[in-house]
């Protein structure tokens, strides 16, 4: 859960590297897409318009990470 909290903070501060790192760690820890979406919703509510840009990027990242995780591949740098 702490990795997902870090994702929300990274979205609100606009740090793409932090978003990618903490999303990857969250997926490794077993985070689901639904949990990630709940965190994205909170980040958007708290961060407003700027967070929407990074939230969209985070959504694409989480989908890539989950797809890679399901296939057993690494999505580092996705």
Secondary structure, DSSP 8 states (H G I E B T S, - for coil): -HHHHHHHHHHHHT-HHHHHHHHHHHHHTT--HHHHHHHHHHHHHHHHHHHHHHHHHHHHHHHHHHHHHHHT---TT-
